[in-house]
Amino acid sequence: MTATVIDDLTAELPIPEDGTLSRVLYRDERLRLVGFAFAAGQELTEHTSPLPVVIQVVQGRLHLVLGEEKRVATPGSWVHLPSRLPHTVRAIEPTIMLLTVLPTVSGSPDGV
């Protein structure tokens, strides 16, 4: 078994001039790590995830709508979203975000 190391997340996720880049950075049987790079003003419109997720901002600022709650996430922010919570993500400025997709626990109300 070996460690997985990403030395520079910003090098893996160049921010496009206009648009959004998404890239799977790590995947195994337990979780998936997806990196997003947003140009200012880019948005993931309201959606839900069938699995719980964690959002972490590496660089920039995001406006998040989490169900009925609105907030700004900045570098160092950590946000856990339960499965099926409607949410929207909009980049206030050029932003790099990590999304960790978590497994559900067998027998839990969230799923399998």
C-alpha positions as protocol buffer text, in pm:
chain_id: "A"
residue {
  index: 1
  type: MET
  ca { x: 0 y: 0 z: 0 }
}
residue {
  index: 2
  type: THR
  ca { x: 136 y: 344 z: -92 }
}
residue {
  index: 3
  type: ALA
  ca { x: 33 y: 697 z: -12 }
}
residue {
  index: 4
  type: THR
  ca { x: -129 y: 921 z: -271 }
}
residue {
  index: 5
  type: VAL
  ca { x: 17 y: 1271 z: -272 }
}
residue {
  index: 6
  type: ILE
  ca { x: -87 y: 1576 z: -472 }
}
residue {
  index: 7
  type: ASP
  ca { x: 195 y: 1827 z: -426 }
}
residue {
  index: 8
  type: ASP
  ca { x: 16 y: 2127 z: -579 }
}
residue {
  index: 9
  type: LEU
  ca { x: -361 y: 2127 z: -619 }
}
residue {
  index: 10
  type: THR
  ca { x: -351 y: 2455 z: -809 }
}
residue {
  index: 11
  type: ALA
  ca { x: -127 y: 2299 z: -1076 }
}
residue {
  index: 12
  type: GLU
  ca { x: -376 y: 2014 z: -1119 }
}
residue {
  index: 13
  type: LEU
  ca { x: -668 y: 2255 z: -1155 }
}
residue {
  index: 14
  type: PRO
  ca { x: -587 y: 2553 z: -1377 }
}
residue {
  index: 15
  type: ILE
  ca { x: -869 y: 2807 z: -1363 }
}
residue {
  index: 16
  type: PRO
  ca { x: -1021 y: 2861 z: -1707 }
}
residue {
  index: 17
  type: GLU
  ca { x: -1073 y: 3215 z: -1839 }
}
residue {
  index: 18
  type: ASP
  ca { x: -1442 y: 3143 z: -1881 }
}
residue {
  index: 19
  type: GLY
  ca { x: -1607 y: 2826 z: -1764 }
}
residue {
  index: 20
  type: THR
  ca { x: -1558 y: 2545 z: -1518 }
}
residue {
  index: 21
  type: LEU
  ca { x: -1303 y: 2265 z: -1512 }
}
residue {
  index: 22
  type: SER
  ca { x: -1370 y: 1947 z: -1315 }
}
residue {
  index: 23
  type: ARG
  ca { x: -1127 y: 1661 z: -1273 }
}
residue {
  index: 24
  type: VAL
  ca { x: -1129 y: 1343 z: -1065 }
}
residue {
  index: 25
  type: LEU
  ca { x: -811 y: 1366 z: -858 }
}
residue {
  index: 26
  type: TYR
  ca { x: -848 y: 1044 z: -661 }
}
residue {
  index: 27
  type: ARG
  ca { x: -1082 y: 748 z: -654 }
}
residue {
  index: 28
  type: ASP
  ca { x: -1095 y: 421 z: -468 }
}
residue {
  index: 29
  type: GLU
  ca { x: -1369 y: 187 z: -348 }
}
residue {
  index: 30
  type: ARG
  ca { x: -1445 y: 415 z: -50 }
}
residue {
  index: 31
  type: LEU
  ca { x: -1443 y: 772 z: -181 }
}
residue {
  index: 32
  type: ARG
  ca { x: -1388 y: 1004 z: -474 }
}
residue {
  index: 33
  type: LEU
  ca { x: -1210 y: 1340 z: -474 }
}
residue {
  index: 34
  type: VAL
  ca { x: -1311 y: 1580 z: -751 }
}
residue {
  index: 35
  type: GLY
  ca { x: -1137 y: 1912 z: -809 }
}
residue {
  index: 36
  type: PHE
  ca { x: -1322 y: 2207 z: -958 }
}
residue {
  index: 37
  type: ALA
  ca { x: -1173 y: 2527 z: -1102 }
}
residue {
  index: 38
  type: PHE
  ca { x: -1423 y: 2806 z: -1163 }
}
residue {
  index: 39
  type: ALA
  ca { x: -1383 y: 3132 z: -1350 }
}
residue {
  index: 40
  type: ALA
  ca { x: -1548 y: 3421 z: -1164 }
}
residue {
  index: 41
  type: GLY
  ca { x: -1925 y: 3407 z: -1194 }
}
residue {
  index: 42
  type: GLN
  ca { x: -1942 y: 3042 z: -1297 }
}
residue {
  index: 43
  type: GLU
  ca { x: -2207 y: 2835 z: -1124 }
}
residue {
  index: 44
  type: LEU
  ca { x: -2325 y: 2484 z: -1055 }
}
residue {
  index: 45
  type: THR
  ca { x: -2700 y: 2538 z: -1057 }
}
residue {
  index: 46
  type: GLU
  ca { x: -2919 y: 2383 z: -791 }
}
residue {
  index: 47
  type: HIS
  ca { x: -2873 y: 2009 z: -769 }
}
residue {
  index: 48
  type: THR
  ca { x: -2851 y: 1727 z: -516 }
}
residue {
  index: 49
  type: SER
  ca { x: -2612 y: 1440 z: -460 }
}
residue {
  index: 50
  type: PRO
  ca { x: -2724 y: 1085 z: -386 }
}
residue {
  index: 51
  type: LEU
  ca { x: -2423 y: 1058 z: -151 }
}
residue {
  index: 52
  type: PRO
  ca { x: -2295 y: 1285 z: 126 }
}
residue {
  index: 53
  type: VAL
  ca { x: -2018 y: 1525 z: 18 }
}
residue {
  index: 54
  type: VAL
  ca { x: -1764 y: 1763 z: 168 }
}
residue {
  index: 55
  type: ILE
  ca { x: -1675 y: 2095 z: 1 }
}
residue {
  index: 56
  type: GLN
  ca { x: -1337 y: 2258 z: 73 }
}
residue {
  index: 57
  type: VAL
  ca { x: -1217 y: 2584 z: -84 }
}
residue {
  index: 58
  type: VAL
  ca { x: -848 y: 2584 z: -179 }
}
residue {
  index: 59
  type: GLN
  ca { x: -836 y: 2929 z: -340 }
}
residue {
  index: 60
  type: GLY
  ca { x: -1094 y: 3202 z: -405 }
}
residue {
  index: 61
  type: ARG
  ca { x: -1447 y: 3247 z: -270 }
}
residue {
  index: 62
  type: LEU
  ca { x: -1774 y: 3068 z: -330 }
}
residue {
  index: 63
  type: HIS
  ca { x: -2132 y: 3172 z: -268 }
}
residue {
  index: 64
  type: LEU
  ca { x: -2316 y: 2861 z: -147 }
}
residue {
  index: 65
  type: VAL
  ca { x: -2688 y: 2802 z: -114 }
}
residue {
  index: 66
  type: LEU
  ca { x: -2734 y: 2497 z: 110 }
}
residue {
  index: 67
  type: GLY
  ca { x: -3103 y: 2421 z: 127 }
}
residue {
  index: 68
  type: GLU
  ca { x: -3242 y: 2747 z: 269 }
}
residue {
  index: 69
  type: GLU
  ca { x: -2907 y: 2868 z: 406 }
}
residue {
  index: 70
  type: LYS
  ca { x: -2680 y: 3109 z: 217 }
}
residue {
  index: 71
  type: ARG
  ca { x: -2313 y: 3158 z: 300 }
}
residue {
  index: 72
  type: VAL
  ca { x: -1971 y: 3244 z: 160 }
}
residue {
  index: 73
  type: ALA
  ca { x: -1695 y: 2983 z: 170 }
}
residue {
  index: 74
  type: THR
  ca { x: -1330 y: 3091 z: 166 }
}
residue {
  index: 75
  type: PRO
  ca { x: -997 y: 2905 z: 186 }
}
residue {
  index: 76
  type: GLY
  ca { x: -1008 y: 2698 z: 501 }
}
residue {
  index: 77
  type: SER
  ca { x: -1387 y: 2653 z: 490 }
}
residue {
  index: 78
  type: TRP
  ca { x: -1516 y: 2298 z: 538 }
}
residue {
  index: 79
  type: VAL
  ca { x: -1876 y: 2216 z: 450 }
}
residue {
  index: 80
  type: HIS
  ca { x: -2047 y: 1876 z: 490 }
}
residue {
  index: 81
  type: LEU
  ca { x: -2365 y: 1822 z: 289 }
}
residue {
  index: 82
  type: PRO
  ca { x: -2588 y: 1526 z: 363 }
}
residue {
  index: 83
  type: SER
  ca { x: -2722 y: 1331 z: 68 }
}
residue {
  index: 84
  type: ARG
  ca { x: -3011 y: 1486 z: -123 }
}
residue {
  index: 85
  type: LEU
  ca { x: -2967 y: 1838 z: 19 }
}
residue {
  index: 86
  type: PRO
  ca { x: -3038 y: 2086 z: -265 }
}
residue {
  index: 87
  type: HIS
  ca { x: -2740 y: 2316 z: -314 }
}
residue {
  index: 88
  type: THR
  ca { x: -2595 y: 2574 z: -552 }
}
residue {
  index: 89
  type: VAL
  ca { x: -2230 y: 2675 z: -592 }
}
residue {
  index: 90
  type: ARG
  ca { x: -2124 y: 3007 z: -753 }
}
residue {
  index: 91
  type: ALA
  ca { x: -1771 y: 3144 z: -780 }
}
residue {
  index: 92
  type: ILE
  ca { x: -1746 y: 3502 z: -654 }
}
residue {
  index: 93
  type: GLU
  ca { x: -1392 y: 3518 z: -793 }
}
residue {
  index: 94
  type: PRO
  ca { x: -1165 y: 3264 z: -966 }
}
residue {
  index: 95
  type: THR
  ca { x: -1186 y: 2965 z: -732 }
}
residue {
  index: 96
  type: ILE
  ca { x: -1049 y: 2616 z: -678 }
}
residue {
  index: 97
  type: MET
  ca { x: -1271 y: 2378 z: -480 }
}
residue {
  index: 98
  type: LEU
  ca { x: -1237 y: 2019 z: -367 }
}
residue {
  index: 99
  type: LEU
  ca { x: -1541 y: 1795 z: -351 }
}
residue {
  index: 100
  type: THR
  ca { x: -1504 y: 1472 z: -158 }
}
residue {
  index: 101
  type: VAL
  ca { x: -1782 y: 1222 z: -228 }
}
residue {
  index: 102
  type: LEU
  ca { x: -1827 y: 1004 z: 79 }
}
residue {
  index: 103
  type: PRO
  ca { x: -1967 y: 653 z: 99 }
}
residue {
  index: 104
  type: THR
  ca { x: -2289 y: 582 z: 280 }
}
residue {
  index: 105
  type: VAL
  ca { x: -2284 y: 354 z: 580 }
}
residue {
  index: 106
  type: SER
  ca { x: -2464 y: 25 z: 529 }
}
residue {
  index: 107
  type: GLY
  ca { x: -2806 y: 36 z: 690 }
}
residue {
  index: 108
  type: SER
  ca { x: -2805 y: 416 z: 729 }
}
residue {
  index: 109
  type: PRO
  ca { x: -3105 y: 627 z: 625 }
}
residue {
  index: 110
  type: ASP
  ca { x: -2887 y: 774 z: 346 }
}
residue {
  index: 111
  type: GLY
  ca { x: -2879 y: 459 z: 144 }
}
residue {
  index: 112
  type: VAL
  ca { x: -2719 y: 127 z: 81 }
}
